Amino acid sequence: MVLYDNLSTGYRRLAQGFELVEGDITDEARLRPVLARVDAVMHFAAHAYVGESVENPPLPVPFTASPGKCQLPRRRCGGPVNPYGASKLFFENALEASSRAHGLRSVSLHYFNAAGADEGGEIGELHDPETHLIPLALAASSENGPELQVFGSNYPTPDGTCVRDYIHVSDLADAHVRALQHLETQQLEKSADEKGGDSLAINLTAEIPFSKSSGQRKTPLDAQSGERLCRGGRAYPPILVADPPKAQTVLGWTAKRNLADIVSSAWIWIQKNSNC
């Protein structure tokens, strides 16, 4: 396995044990020799924040590690509402076109909030500044921790806060491996002169819809309610969860970890890296 990363938001120490080539995804001369050495690519080179996409839409790479249109239960979204979503849709359409024209087969994995850490506490979330809910909630639960800010408390949901879909990073890693195995199996079953036709998009969800009141604690976690988030003039939807059956049918994948596993693994990681 070869890791190719410009380390703009990553950390060299988290790549220990693997070959790391430091380079930018837009540096073709640097990237081509690396691609020539591999049989498949997992694409995570991206800007991850919706706000960043609204503030600087022309950034040259997709704002996502999982290109694709979001799919809600039993219906699709009406369309992208910001540059973040538009880049996902564009990239997935480009993959579909490349599959038809050049036989470049791909699996686009749709997921929302990846969280937690590996069970050994060796790899986890390390952002500066931190914007993700689980690490922020854990930090707020510690002695003298910062106050947790919840954006909006008047959504049309049971507790008034928005509902989001969470998935453990280890389950997510397993899904990516299964996606590669799916493509490899397809390739073995095809004749040498056949092209493409097998690219697909799949939703990944642990079916963990989470809101402010979802995680019950013996000691309540105080949170300050703020205004609803709004990017590019469009408010965030009250509920955003995925529809999962295709992942089980096509990849044989189901999530094995729940919200408690996400939180406990994230806590182990934070404790191990409290001085980072």
Buried (B, 14 or more C-beta within 10 A) or exposed (E): EEBBBBEEEBEEEBBEEEEBBEBBBEEEEBBEEBEEEEEEEBBBBBBBBBEBBBEEBEBEBBBBBBBBBBBBEEEEBEEBBBBBBBBBBBBBEBBBEBBEEEBBBBBBBBBBBBBBBBBEBBBBBBEEEEEBBBBBBBBBBEEEEEEBEBBBBEBEBEEBBBBBBBBBBBBBBBBBEBBBEBBEEBBEEBEEEEEBEBBBBBBBBBBBBBBBEBBEEEEEBEBEBEEBEEBBEBBBBBBBBBBBEBBEEBBEBBBEBBBEBBBBBBBBBBEBBEEE
